[in-house]
Structure formats: structure tokens, C-alpha cells
Amino acid sequence: MPGFAIGVDLGGTNLRVAVVDDSGKLLEKLTTGTEVGRGRDRVITEMCSDIQRLVGNFRTAGTLYGIGIGMPGIIDMRTGFLHESPNLPGWDNYPVRDDIENRLGTRVVLENDANAAGLGEKWLGAGRDFDDICMFTLGTGVGGGIVLNGRIWHGMTGMAGELGHYTVEPEGRPCGCGNHGCLEQYASATAIVKIAREAATSGNAPELARAIVENPEFSSKIVYQMALQGNEHAREIFRGMGRALGIVVGATINALNLPMFVIGGGVASAWEMFAPAMFEEVKVRSFVYRATAPKQTGQIERDATLITRALLGSDAGLYGAARLPMLLAELAVRAESKERKRA
Ligand SMILES: [Zn+2]
């Protein structure tokens, strides 16, 4: 009988819950808004009722491995506490995992959302033919996920992979994490909007200023469309973003020498606008990259460092979250057979 797991992607705006089977097929997905403003308890109650509904729908479909939940913030993997999450105010230092496990009576695995996205891309996306990948997720913020030997690299307490908070400008823009000049302040959707607004205010970018006035919901997507249409100011914003990203990708290549670096998240759709500047910067900053660059950019070659776009779009985190309890189950089976051999 096949098995399945529930994957949850809990963001500051959307709550998505999906049933995924062990071959990676998405069987059903529920998407609702996260009403963060109505408080933690309300969000957890709604999440649990979505999960229970889906578990009920698939009760006879196979074994339930458990529930995997990707959420923003730094999570202590040993205690299941969320330590800090700017997108989920009021959740700090709360035993999130235990609360949800008690309500559902099923095994729950919590994971940082960018780590979950990295695992998703490794399982079914751009990294599926590699054991080791590093993923950058460029969204509202910038997240990172390092997957080694098919498993998320957690570090000591589960907080590893915070690649969005690499410093790219020592005296740069203040960041929510307390540092100045973090990558997140230059390469996230939020940063692109902020930088575009500043350019508009400076008086040097009249088209951007007009676009801001005309679009009450001015977004990084609009900056991207303007860049596509050839607007030089919009293009410069993406070049700057590419340079900042290239600094960090280069540093990470030097540190880890992995075969694959995946760029995902909503802002990655602007790939053709930032990738040339990113590659230029990576070549300058990373001698490990220069020594291992593929002969043709984007090609899979033996012993080459590939920097490529993610393939699963916004579902990467959902697939990765569902994969978490499956990996735990695989580990348990392996430990059991080892134990049996010994006996
Ligand atoms: Zn930061």
C-alpha cells in the first residue's frame, strides 16, 4: 500500500496544505489566507482543521507518514519552538510543534520554510539528480536551504542556512535581523520595491515615479515588467540585485563547493534581468567557481558548479514539507533493519 504525507506551507499571507504521496504526486491542495492578525491560536486551529480534512479524505489511501510544516523564522529543531519570525508576530518562543502534535495526535515535523523549499527542489525539482544542493529563495525575504546527502543541513540547533543574512554591504541598509546590509535588503521582493521607491523619490527615475503613482499596489513584478520593456532604471535595480546575490552565491560556493546552487522564489522569475550580473559577480568573487564553471552556462557537466533556476515554483516548500515525515520514516526503517541484523 502506498504512503502519503501532509505538507504545510505556512506563510505570512497564505496557508497551503497538501497531500503528497511517496512518489511525489500531489493529490490534493487547499489554499487559504493566513489571518495572522487574528492571532496564533486561530491560525493553528484553522491549519489543523485543514489537515484533518485532508487526512480524512485519504484515510483509506495508504499509510500516513505524518505532517511536515514549513514556516518562516528560526526554529529550534530539538524543542520544536519557533524562536523568531518577523512574519508571524506573537509566535516567538512558543512550543509550536507540541501544540500541533497534541491537537492532531500525529507526528509533526517543523522546518524553516526555505529549508523545506530546498528539500523540495532536491526531491523533485532542479536538484533531483544531485545529493548536495544549496538553494536561495528570493521572496518577501531571502531564505536559504542547504541539503547535504539528501538531507537538510541543520547545524547545531536547526538554524543553519540563513543565507539571506549574509552581509553584502557592511554599512548598508538596516535589516530586521539586527544586522546592516544583509542580502535580503538587496535581493528580496520587498527590497526591490523599496529601492524603486527611493529611485523615484530621488527625481532621477520619472517612469518609476509615474508607475508608483498609477499602481496603488506597486510591486517588484511591475519593476520587472518595466525592466522587460527596456526601462534603464528598472534594469539597473535588477543588476544591483544580481550583484548582491552573486557576492553571496560566490561566497557560498567557496565555502561548500557543491555541484548545484538553485535560485527560486517569486523574484527568481526575473532571472534574465539579474542572472548576467549575478554570474559576472560570482566569477569575480569565487575562485572555486572559476575552477569549476561549466563550459556552457546552465549545462550539467561532471565536476562542474551549476547555478540554475528552481523548477517547482511556489510549490517547492509544500513538497519539501511533505517529504520531511517520509524521510523520518525511512530512517526508522533503516535503523530497524540494522537492529534486526545485529540480533
Ligand atoms: Zn539580516
Boltz pocket constraint, residues with backbone or C-beta under 6 A from the ligand:
constraints:
  - pocket:
      binder: B
      contacts: [[A, 164], [A, 165], [A, 175], [A, 176], [A, 177], [A, 178], [A, 179], [A, 182], [A, 184]]
      max_distance: 6.0
